[in-house]
Amino acid sequence: MVGARGLSIAWGNDTRYWKWKHIPESRFAEVAILKSVWWLDIHGKIASVMLSPNTLYGTYLVYRISNQSWGLSSPGKTLVSFREVRNEISNVCLQHPMERVALRNDGWSGWMEIELGEFYYDDGDESEIEMKFQEHHEYKGGLIVEGIEIRPK
């Protein structure tokens, strides 16, 4: 898994839009907490040599939402790119418009995930896998990003 600090998040270091904080439920020292932004762009990379060869992998954005969230039901798009293969998915929502999320006592949902895409890693391929989630249509907030998980399918 690539933790939030290992990702490139548009305006991630601008305290007007994001804050970084430790939460006990995360496996990482810090998570990215979205205050508010129009342009949500989360981009990660991982070297293929970190993975097992001859394996089909799925990539997943791992996140939580708050009871004070807004704008997370607008459809975004994902991209997973490895060598010449680009796997794009459109109309991916972090929160479906009519879906109610079970919130914990602290006002946040449990960890959720959306699939960004998949790729097949052959033996001996030494390059980077790129993973993205983008949504640029609506003002949004109330999101915690833990990271992007890569796991065999």
C-alpha positions as a printed Julia matrix, in Angstrom:
153×3 Matrix{Float64}:
   0.0     0.0     0.0
   1.12    3.52   -0.77
   0.18    5.79    2.15
  -1.28    9.25    1.63
   2.13   10.91    2.19
   3.52    8.84   -0.68
   0.84   10.12   -3.06
   0.73   13.28   -5.09
  -2.46   15.12   -4.06
  -3.35   18.38   -5.82
  -2.95   21.18   -3.24
  -2.14   18.52   -0.62
   0.36   20.77    1.13
  -1.87   23.85    1.11
  -3.48   24.13    4.56
  -6.46   25.99    3.09
  -7.58   22.75    1.41
  -6.02   19.78    3.23
  -4.68   18.92    6.64
  -2.45   16.05    7.67
  -3.13   14.2    10.88
  -2.55   10.93   12.67
  -5.66    8.9    13.4
  -5.42    5.67   15.41
  -7.5     3.66   12.9
  -4.94    4.17   10.12
  -1.95    1.93    9.49
   0.08    5.02    8.57
   1.49    7.86   10.64
  -0.62   10.43    8.78
  -3.69   10.61    6.58
  -4.82   13.45    4.31
  -8.04   15.15    5.43
  -9.86   17.2     2.81
 -11.24   20.48    4.12
 -12.68   21.68    0.81
 -11.58   21.8    -2.81
 -12.98   21.85   -6.34
 -10.14   19.94   -7.97
  -9.64   16.45   -6.5
  -6.62   14.81   -8.09
  -4.88   11.91   -6.32
  -1.94   10.3    -8.1
   0.32    7.45   -6.99
   3.21    5.43   -8.39
   4.85    2.18   -7.38
   7.83    0.33   -8.84
   6.86   -2.99  -10.38
   9.87   -4.72   -8.78
   7.99   -4.45   -5.45
   5.36   -6.9    -6.76
   5.17  -10.64   -7.41
   5.58  -11.56  -11.09
   2.94  -13.24  -13.23
   0.12  -11.8   -11.15
  -3.05   -9.82  -11.9
  -3.34   -6.89   -9.47
  -6.17   -4.56   -8.52
  -5.58   -1.03   -7.23
  -7.92    0.58   -4.69
  -8.27    4.06   -3.21
  -8.79    3.6     0.55
 -10.73    6.41    2.26
 -13.35    7.44    4.83
 -16.11   10.04    4.69
 -17.61   12.18    7.44
 -21.17   12.99    8.4
 -20.31   16.55    7.3
 -19.2    15.5     3.8
 -20.48   17.12    0.62
 -19.81   16.88   -3.12
 -18.46   13.33   -3.01
 -21.23   11.87   -5.16
 -20.1    13.57   -8.38
 -18.66   11.04  -10.81
 -14.92   11.01  -11.23
 -12.59    8.91  -13.29
  -9.74    6.55  -12.56
  -6.64    5.54  -14.44
  -4.16    2.71  -13.95
  -1.25    2.74  -16.37
   1.5     0.13  -16.72
   3.82    0.08  -19.74
   1.61    0.8   -22.78
  -1.6    -0.43  -21.13
  -4.01    2.23  -19.79
  -7.04    1.06  -17.81
  -9.54    3.94  -17.45
 -12.9     3.88  -15.66
 -15.43    6.75  -15.81
 -18.39    7.56  -13.55
 -16.74    6.39  -10.33
 -18.25    7.96   -7.19
 -16.71    8.12   -3.74
 -20.22    8.26   -2.3
 -23.33    7.31   -4.25
 -26.01   10.03   -4.17
 -28.72    7.98   -2.43
 -26.42    5.86   -0.29
 -26.32    6.39    3.45
 -23.02    5.46    5.02
 -22.9     3.9     8.47
 -20.98    6.36   10.62
 -19.04    5.58   13.76
 -19.3     7.5    17.03
 -16.54    9.86   15.87
 -18.69   11.01   12.89
 -16.63    9.17   10.25
 -17.4     6.06    8.22
 -15.24    2.97    8.45
 -12.6     2.51    5.77
 -14.06    2.23    2.27
 -12.49    1.58   -1.1
 -13.11    2.07   -4.78
 -11.29    0.14   -7.47
  -9.08    2.34   -9.62
  -8.28   -0.41  -12.11
  -6.17   -3.49  -12.64
  -2.96   -4.54  -14.38
  -0.99   -7.71  -15.03
   2.65   -7.81  -13.93
   4.88  -10.11  -16.03
   8.17  -11.49  -14.79
  11.08   -9.16  -15.5
   9.05   -6.01  -16.21
  10.85   -3.18  -14.44
   8.81   -0.01  -14.71
   6.31    2.02  -12.69
   2.62    1.54  -12.24
   0.69    4.83  -12.17
  -2.7     5.13  -10.43
  -5.07    8.12  -10.39
  -8.44    9.28   -9.15
  -9.8    12.6   -10.46
 -13.01   14.53   -9.94
 -13.23   18.15  -11.1
 -16.96   18.91  -11.22
 -18.16   19.84   -7.76
 -17.01   21.58   -4.59
 -16.34   18.86   -2.01
 -15.12   18.13    1.5
 -15.26   15.68    4.4
 -12.91   13.03    2.98
  -9.97   11.22    4.59
  -7.49    9.6     2.23
  -5.43    6.75    3.73
  -3.73    5.69    0.5
  -3.82    3.38   -2.5
  -3.71   -0.37   -1.96
  -2.32   -2.74   -4.58
  -3.29   -6.4    -4.1
  -3.57   -9.59   -6.14
  -7.0   -10.31   -7.63
